[in-house]
Amino acid sequence: MFTAISRLPDRQLEVIVLHRLCGCTHGAATGLLGTSLAAIRSDERHATRFLGSVIPPPSTEGTTP
C-alpha cells in the first residue's frame, strides 16, 4: 500500500497522508497546504481512484469460519 501511495503526485500524496493516515480534516488540510477546499477534495478523489486501480481489493472468496 505504501509503495502505491508513494507513486502519487505530490499534492495527492500530501492530501492522502494528512487526511487518511494522520486524520486531519479537510479544513485543517486546506490550512496546512494553503489551498482551497475544492482542490483538497479533488486531489483526494483522484488519489483514491488511482489507489483503487493499483491495489487489488481483498479476496472475498474462500471458506467461512
Helices and strands as residue ranges (DSSP letters): H 2-6, H 10-16, I 17-21, H 26-33, H 37-54
